[in-house]
């Protein structure tokens, strides 16, 4: 019988989290180069993008959004709408969706997507 100790589980979780952050930072940089260029000076782009990705993961989790695809989409909203779209007065509608306790994380993402303007 295989036994995984708590320390081993924490090590696995940390490894997977780092990999997710690395992958999401790379993907975000490819998806939103113009937004990143406008937001950060050249020498800070990678570190600041990584910081926003980490912050996005924490914020998404705080709203019950935990599936990787949904967390990634939440981070996309941070670049499409604003880094603080969940707190901004002009996107108060998003906060109302995110604060709904009875709604699943996946459904919250879908409801926000329905409010976005169509892509060109």
Backbone as ProteinMPNN parsed JSONL, in Angstrom:
{"seq_chain_A": "XXXXXXXXXXXXXXXXXXXXXXXXXXXXXXXXXXXXXXXXXXXXXXXXXXXXXXXXXXXXXXXXXXXXXXXXXXXXXXXXXXXXXXXXXXXXXXXXXXXXXXXXXXXXXXXXXXXXXXXX", "coords_chain_A": {"N_chain_A": [[0.841, -1.181, 0.0], [0.57, 2.159, -0.861], [1.771, 4.974, 0.809], [1.305, 8.321, 1.343], [2.804, 10.963, 2.787], [2.015, 13.937, 4.715], [3.935, 15.947, 4.325], [4.99, 15.217, 1.869], [2.735, 15.512, 0.263], [2.365, 18.277, 0.439], [4.684, 19.096, -0.864], [4.193, 18.091, -3.454], [1.897, 19.613, -4.091], [2.964, 22.217, -4.028], [4.782, 22.036, -6.133], [3.06, 21.563, -8.337], [1.575, 23.905, -8.239], [3.558, 25.861, -8.773], [4.21, 25.066, -11.394], [1.746, 25.551, -12.656], [1.545, 28.326, -12.318], [3.821, 29.156, -13.793], [3.147, 28.185, -16.391], [0.703, 29.534, -16.851], [1.528, 32.187, -16.719], [3.189, 32.324, -18.988], [1.289, 31.754, -21.017], [-0.526, 33.854, -20.655], [1.074, 36.047, -21.248], [1.399, 35.643, -23.969], [-1.249, 35.83, -24.883], [-2.086, 38.424, -24.198], [-0.329, 40.601, -25.094], [-0.356, 43.36, -25.779], [-1.823, 44.611, -23.722], [-0.189, 44.025, -21.532], [2.116, 45.344, -22.272], [1.222, 47.986, -22.152], [0.678, 48.188, -19.445], [3.019, 47.711, -17.947], [6.506, 48.626, -17.514], [9.115, 47.653, -19.79], [11.258, 46.206, -18.564], [10.04, 45.15, -16.343], [7.955, 43.54, -17.056], [7.733, 40.634, -17.161], [8.015, 39.831, -14.43], [5.947, 41.349, -13.227], [3.713, 40.412, -14.589], [3.721, 37.757, -13.746], [3.282, 38.246, -11.027], [0.637, 39.29, -11.137], [-0.676, 37.03, -12.104], [-0.332, 35.222, -9.952], [-1.729, 36.657, -8.008], [-4.234, 36.65, -9.211], [-4.883, 33.926, -9.073], [-5.144, 33.596, -6.301], [-7.263, 35.4, -5.798], [-9.32, 34.306, -7.417], [-9.639, 31.785, -6.193], [-10.596, 32.676, -3.722], [-13.165, 33.322, -4.364], [-14.319, 30.919, -4.745], [-13.588, 29.723, -7.085], [-11.913, 27.262, -8.591], [-11.123, 25.283, -10.438], [-8.648, 24.657, -12.902], [-9.023, 25.659, -15.573], [-11.048, 27.52, -15.171], [-9.881, 29.265, -13.329], [-7.829, 30.234, -14.918], [-9.348, 31.595, -16.812], [-10.476, 33.567, -15.172], [-8.175, 35.036, -14.629], [-7.695, 35.923, -17.217], [-9.839, 37.744, -17.417], [-8.867, 39.72, -15.767], [-7.038, 40.945, -17.386], [-8.549, 41.606, -19.609], [-10.634, 43.238, -18.631], [-9.916, 44.732, -16.176], [-7.189, 44.801, -13.834], [-8.285, 44.802, -11.273], [-10.938, 44.053, -11.614], [-12.874, 42.782, -10.15], [-13.36, 44.414, -8.041], [-13.774, 46.958, -8.923], [-15.765, 49.887, -9.547], [-16.957, 50.27, -12.03], [-17.32, 47.736, -12.97], [-19.08, 46.525, -11.271], [-21.11, 44.714, -11.536], [-19.767, 42.318, -11.998], [-18.656, 41.741, -9.522], [-20.963, 41.27, -8.065], [-21.791, 38.85, -9.194], [-19.578, 37.231, -8.532], [-19.684, 37.262, -5.754], [-21.853, 35.721, -5.122], [-22.838, 33.218, -3.156], [-24.101, 30.749, -3.499], [-23.59, 29.967, -6.063], [-21.723, 28.023, -8.348], [-18.153, 27.932, -8.93], [-17.481, 27.539, -11.637], [-19.863, 28.255, -12.955], [-19.983, 30.944, -12.241], [-17.858, 31.996, -13.751], [-18.852, 31.509, -16.327], [-21.138, 33.168, -16.298], [-19.991, 35.704, -16.067], [-18.609, 35.78, -18.49], [-20.744, 35.931, -20.26], [-21.468, 38.56, -19.989], [-19.495, 39.995, -21.183], [-18.331, 42.077, -23.889], [-18.653, 41.129, -27.351], [-15.892, 39.499, -28.974], [-13.696, 41.016, -31.376]], "CA_chain_A": [[0.0, 0.0, 0.0], [1.319, 3.416, -0.97], [1.426, 5.973, 1.819], [1.844, 9.649, 1.043], [2.809, 11.762, 4.004], [1.597, 15.328, 4.558], [5.041, 16.733, 3.758], [5.07, 14.862, 0.455], [1.595, 16.144, -0.403], [2.654, 19.712, 0.333], [5.702, 19.25, -1.903], [3.498, 17.912, -4.731], [1.033, 20.772, -4.305], [3.823, 23.362, -4.343], [5.32, 21.809, -7.483], [1.982, 21.777, -9.309], [1.242, 25.337, -8.212], [4.623, 26.552, -9.529], [4.04, 24.747, -12.815], [0.558, 26.265, -13.128], [1.914, 29.75, -12.399], [4.73, 29.312, -14.939], [2.391, 27.965, -17.629], [-0.291, 30.591, -17.004], [2.265, 33.421, -17.018], [3.585, 32.248, -20.407], [0.086, 31.848, -21.855], [-1.073, 35.207, -20.501], [1.972, 36.935, -22.001], [1.112, 35.447, -25.397], [-2.623, 36.253, -25.177], [-2.343, 39.831, -23.922], [0.926, 41.37, -25.167], [-0.609, 44.804, -25.812], [-2.218, 45.043, -22.383], [0.994, 43.935, -20.672], [3.012, 46.427, -22.69], [0.666, 49.237, -21.628], [0.626, 48.167, -17.983], [4.306, 47.586, -17.258], [7.733, 48.921, -18.252], [9.696, 46.459, -20.406], [12.091, 45.429, -17.644], [9.219, 44.596, -15.264], [6.792, 42.823, -17.602], [7.628, 39.226, -16.756], [7.768, 39.745, -12.984], [4.633, 41.9, -12.902], [2.706, 39.483, -15.115], [3.729, 36.638, -12.799], [2.627, 38.734, -9.807], [-0.81, 39.35, -11.378], [-1.164, 35.653, -12.2], [-0.434, 34.713, -8.577], [-2.837, 37.386, -7.367], [-5.462, 36.15, -9.822], [-5.163, 32.604, -8.508], [-5.643, 33.807, -4.94], [-8.585, 36.029, -5.852], [-10.27, 33.332, -7.954], [-9.9, 30.815, -5.125], [-11.407, 33.301, -2.666], [-14.552, 33.345, -4.846], [-14.757, 29.545, -4.976], [-13.202, 29.332, -8.443], [-10.743, 26.443, -8.32], [-10.695, 24.489, -11.592], [-7.598, 25.372, -13.626], [-9.555, 26.401, -16.723], [-11.821, 28.653, -14.655], [-8.917, 30.21, -12.754], [-7.175, 30.865, -16.067], [-10.296, 32.548, -17.399], [-10.539, 34.684, -14.231], [-6.97, 35.838, -14.894], [-7.964, 36.606, -18.493], [-10.702, 38.895, -17.138], [-8.026, 40.757, -15.172], [-6.379, 41.649, -18.486], [-9.578, 42.114, -20.511], [-11.437, 44.272, -17.983], [-8.941, 45.486, -15.376], [-6.62, 43.91, -12.82], [-9.175, 44.772, -10.108], [-12.309, 44.066, -12.125], [-13.779, 42.268, -9.125], [-13.555, 45.447, -7.027], [-13.982, 48.255, -9.577], [-17.164, 50.331, -9.587], [-17.521, 50.128, -13.379], [-17.636, 46.319, -13.186], [-19.763, 46.073, -10.055], [-21.891, 43.539, -11.926], [-18.92, 41.131, -11.846], [-18.558, 41.486, -8.077], [-22.231, 40.671, -7.647], [-21.741, 37.446, -9.614], [-18.538, 36.543, -7.766], [-20.067, 37.175, -4.344], [-22.992, 34.822, -4.959], [-22.342, 32.036, -2.445], [-24.755, 29.518, -3.953], [-23.223, 29.718, -7.458], [-20.436, 27.333, -8.48], [-17.077, 28.706, -9.559], [-17.586, 27.425, -13.092], [-21.002, 29.058, -13.406], [-19.594, 32.358, -12.096], [-17.045, 32.333, -14.924], [-19.757, 31.55, -17.482], [-22.001, 34.346, -16.197], [-19.166, 36.876, -16.397], [-18.346, 35.747, -19.932], [-21.954, 36.373, -20.951], [-21.548, 40.01, -19.886], [-18.407, 40.621, -21.937], [-18.647, 42.4, -25.281], [-18.114, 40.116, -28.279], [-14.536, 39.74, -29.485], [-13.724, 41.418, -32.808]], "C_chain_A": [[0.89, 1.249, 0.0], [0.829, 4.398, 0.083], [2.104, 7.278, 1.445], [1.687, 10.488, 2.303], [2.426, 13.208, 3.688], [2.685, 16.18, 3.916], [5.18, 16.468, 2.26], [3.931, 15.509, -0.33], [1.833, 17.635, -0.578], [3.689, 19.969, -0.761], [5.077, 19.09, -3.289], [2.647, 19.128, -5.063], [1.845, 21.998, -4.688], [4.382, 23.241, -5.755], [4.247, 22.095, -8.538], [1.569, 23.237, -9.366], [2.278, 26.135, -9.006], [4.479, 26.317, -11.028], [2.84, 25.482, -13.399], [0.86, 27.754, -13.283], [2.814, 29.996, -13.603], [3.972, 29.219, -16.257], [1.411, 29.121, -17.883], [0.377, 31.932, -17.309], [2.684, 33.442, -18.481], [2.373, 32.452, -21.325], [-0.508, 33.256, -21.816], [-0.231, 36.204, -21.297], [1.724, 36.833, -23.5], [-0.273, 35.99, -25.777], [-2.822, 37.764, -25.093], [-1.082, 40.699, -24.008], [0.698, 42.886, -25.137], [-0.958, 45.335, -24.422], [-1.014, 45.05, -21.442], [1.969, 45.054, -20.995], [2.534, 47.767, -22.142], [0.758, 49.322, -20.104], [1.993, 48.293, -17.318], [5.468, 48.039, -18.133], [8.379, 47.605, -18.711], [10.45, 45.587, -19.404], [11.295, 44.77, -16.514], [8.107, 43.683, -15.755], [6.662, 41.395, -17.104], [7.297, 39.1, -15.265], [6.384, 40.251, -12.61], [3.506, 41.022, -13.427], [2.593, 38.289, -14.181], [3.015, 37.039, -11.5], [1.106, 38.763, -9.995], [-1.41, 37.957, -11.505], [-1.33, 35.064, -10.802], [-1.61, 35.356, -7.842], [-4.178, 36.902, -7.91], [-5.859, 34.786, -9.285], [-5.764, 32.757, -7.111], [-7.055, 34.393, -4.946], [-9.632, 35.036, -6.349], [-10.636, 32.316, -6.876], [-10.78, 31.396, -4.038], [-12.877, 33.39, -3.061], [-15.083, 31.944, -5.146], [-14.469, 29.051, -6.375], [-11.884, 28.58, -8.318], [-10.269, 25.605, -9.491], [-9.699, 25.31, -12.424], [-8.139, 26.218, -14.772], [-10.321, 27.638, -16.26], [-10.904, 29.706, -14.039], [-8.196, 30.958, -13.878], [-8.086, 31.908, -16.695], [-10.46, 33.768, -16.487], [-9.345, 35.617, -14.461], [-7.121, 36.577, -16.227], [-8.815, 37.851, -18.266], [-9.902, 40.048, -16.542], [-7.311, 41.572, -16.249], [-7.391, 42.231, -19.471], [-10.339, 43.302, -19.932], [-10.559, 45.243, -17.201], [-8.396, 44.54, -14.318], [-7.489, 43.777, -11.57], [-10.639, 44.757, -10.524], [-13.311, 43.609, -11.077], [-14.07, 43.291, -8.032], [-13.939, 46.798, -7.626], [-15.467, 48.604, -9.675], [-17.774, 50.158, -10.976], [-17.788, 48.673, -13.769], [-18.258, 45.718, -11.918], [-20.594, 44.817, -10.321], [-21.072, 42.248, -11.749], [-18.809, 40.751, -10.371], [-19.831, 40.827, -7.566], [-22.283, 39.186, -8.006], [-20.767, 36.672, -8.731], [-18.918, 36.346, -6.307], [-21.225, 36.216, -4.088], [-22.519, 33.475, -4.397], [-22.903, 30.716, -2.986], [-24.365, 29.126, -5.375], [-21.852, 29.057, -7.521], [-19.407, 28.242, -9.152], [-17.179, 28.688, -11.07], [-18.73, 28.287, -13.631], [-20.701, 30.551, -13.273], [-18.8, 32.811, -13.311], [-17.939, 32.45, -16.161], [-20.634, 32.795, -17.461], [-21.233, 35.631, -16.502], [-18.904, 36.922, -17.893], [-19.548, 36.243, -20.734], [-22.098, 37.893, -20.957], [-20.484, 40.733, -20.721], [-18.867, 40.984, -23.346], [-18.045, 41.342, -26.198], [-16.713, 40.508, -28.755], [-14.615, 40.13, -30.95], [-13.32, 40.292, -33.731]], "O_chain_A": [[1.838, 1.355, 0.777], [-0.373, 4.624, 0.23], [3.319, 7.333, 1.256], [0.583, 10.689, 2.808], [2.503, 13.645, 2.54], [2.402, 17.028, 3.07], [5.452, 17.382, 1.481], [4.13, 15.993, -1.445], [1.532, 18.193, -1.634], [3.583, 20.948, -1.501], [5.387, 19.857, -4.201], [2.674, 19.618, -6.192], [1.452, 22.743, -5.586], [4.447, 24.228, -6.489], [4.508, 22.793, -9.518], [1.247, 23.749, -10.439], [1.917, 26.987, -9.819], [4.608, 27.242, -11.83], [2.909, 25.984, -14.521], [0.469, 28.369, -14.275], [2.594, 30.945, -14.355], [4.131, 30.068, -17.134], [1.312, 29.62, -19.004], [-0.161, 32.726, -18.08], [2.549, 34.469, -19.147], [2.429, 33.223, -22.283], [-0.943, 33.778, -22.842], [-0.771, 37.101, -21.944], [1.827, 37.828, -24.219], [-0.448, 36.544, -26.862], [-3.633, 38.325, -25.829], [-0.8, 41.459, -23.082], [1.483, 43.614, -24.531], [-0.453, 46.375, -24.0], [-0.845, 45.977, -20.65], [2.575, 45.641, -20.098], [3.343, 48.591, -21.716], [0.9, 50.41, -19.546], [2.119, 48.903, -16.256], [5.433, 47.864, -19.351], [8.197, 46.567, -18.075], [10.294, 44.366, -19.401], [11.828, 43.917, -15.803], [7.385, 43.107, -14.941], [5.585, 40.989, -16.667], [6.4, 38.346, -14.889], [5.714, 39.653, -11.768], [2.462, 40.9, -12.787], [1.486, 37.856, -13.859], [2.24, 36.26, -10.945], [0.366, 38.315, -9.119], [-2.534, 37.725, -11.061], [-2.365, 34.468, -10.503], [-2.375, 34.686, -7.15], [-5.143, 36.759, -7.158], [-7.041, 34.521, -9.067], [-6.768, 32.124, -6.784], [-7.929, 33.947, -4.203], [-10.712, 34.933, -5.768], [-11.814, 32.022, -6.671], [-11.624, 30.692, -3.484], [-13.743, 33.52, -2.197], [-16.157, 31.792, -5.727], [-15.048, 28.055, -6.81], [-10.858, 29.17, -7.981], [-9.093, 25.243, -9.532], [-9.888, 26.51, -12.622], [-7.748, 27.376, -14.922], [-10.245, 28.69, -16.896], [-11.129, 30.904, -14.211], [-7.983, 32.168, -13.794], [-7.631, 32.989, -17.068], [-10.573, 34.89, -16.98], [-9.497, 36.839, -14.484], [-6.713, 37.733, -16.344], [-8.548, 38.9, -18.853], [-10.215, 41.214, -16.778], [-7.014, 42.749, -16.047], [-7.114, 43.249, -20.105], [-10.653, 44.255, -20.646], [-10.474, 46.427, -17.529], [-9.067, 43.579, -13.942], [-7.437, 42.757, -10.883], [-11.483, 45.37, -9.871], [-14.475, 44.009, -11.115], [-14.934, 43.061, -7.185], [-14.384, 47.689, -6.902], [-16.313, 47.729, -9.863], [-18.977, 49.925, -11.095], [-18.419, 48.415, -14.794], [-17.995, 44.572, -11.553], [-20.758, 43.969, -9.443], [-21.624, 41.207, -11.392], [-18.863, 39.572, -10.021], [-19.777, 39.927, -6.728], [-22.759, 38.366, -7.221], [-21.089, 35.59, -8.24], [-18.513, 35.361, -5.689], [-21.539, 35.931, -2.932], [-21.874, 32.695, -5.097], [-22.233, 29.685, -2.927], [-24.765, 28.063, -5.85], [-20.924, 29.478, -6.83], [-19.757, 29.195, -9.849], [-16.985, 29.717, -11.717], [-18.576, 28.968, -14.645], [-21.128, 31.34, -14.117], [-19.043, 33.894, -13.844], [-17.795, 33.384, -16.95], [-20.851, 33.414, -18.503], [-21.773, 36.543, -17.128], [-18.971, 37.99, -18.501], [-19.387, 36.896, -21.764], [-22.769, 38.452, -21.824], [-20.572, 41.942, -20.935], [-19.694, 40.285, -23.932], [-17.036, 40.726, -25.856], [-16.399, 41.688, -28.915], [-15.479, 39.65, -31.685], [-13.294, 40.472, -34.949]]}, "name": "protein", "num_of_chains": 1, "seq": "XXXXXXXXXXXXXXXXXXXXXXXXXXXXXXXXXXXXXXXXXXXXXXXXXXXXXXXXXXXXXXXXXXXXXXXXXXXXXXXXXXXXXXXXXXXXXXXXXXXXXXXXXXXXXXXXXXXXXXXX"}
